[in-house]
Amino acid sequence: MASDNEKRAIAWLRDENQIQRVTREERSGKKSVEENDVSGGLQALLGILRGNAPLTPDLRQALAFALDPQGSSLLQLKKRLRRRPGRPEKHDTTKGAVKAAIEEIYIPKLVAETKKSIRPRIRAAGVDQAREDIQAQAVKKVGEMEGMAKTKVTGLMRKNRLKLMKNNKK
């Protein structure tokens, strides 16, 4: 006679158990359905398999049918791949291991040495200051020649610069 746990496990293996479906709609509009086992069939099966009691013929048949790869069962036992499909890892071959070691050890040292040998660009001393001095001298001379204040001459020079920029754009 099958116990309650065995009945729930057999119903779960045959996909005759009670389930709860939860439907979610994501922002993208995609709908996803999640099925939850309400009957506790999986937990019952795991408890039976972990126990010391021998399996009953009904449970043994249901388990064999569920795990049969050519069968029509919804349950399928699949072995997880050791690595994901696609490009093999760098360290799988000797050549790849050597390249990986070079990338991890030698190249960072080379980059650090190169950064040490590069000298920062040095701007010519006083270039900006010389430009400001020339502009100040020009403003002073124009002001003396025209008899205008320094601020007035600076304003006129800015206006002329703007006019030149506008003419160059046309």
HUNORZI-V790743 format. One record per helix or strand of 2 or more residues. SS is the DSSP state (H for helix, E for strand). FROM is the first residue (numbers start at 1). TO is the last residue. If there is no record, write none. Layout:
{{SS & FROM & TO} {SS & FROM & TO}}
This chain:
{{H & 4 & 13} {E & 19 & 25} {E & 31 & 37} {H & 41 & 50} {H & 57 & 67} {H & 90 & 92} {H & 94 & 117} {H & 127 & 146} {H & 150 & 169}}
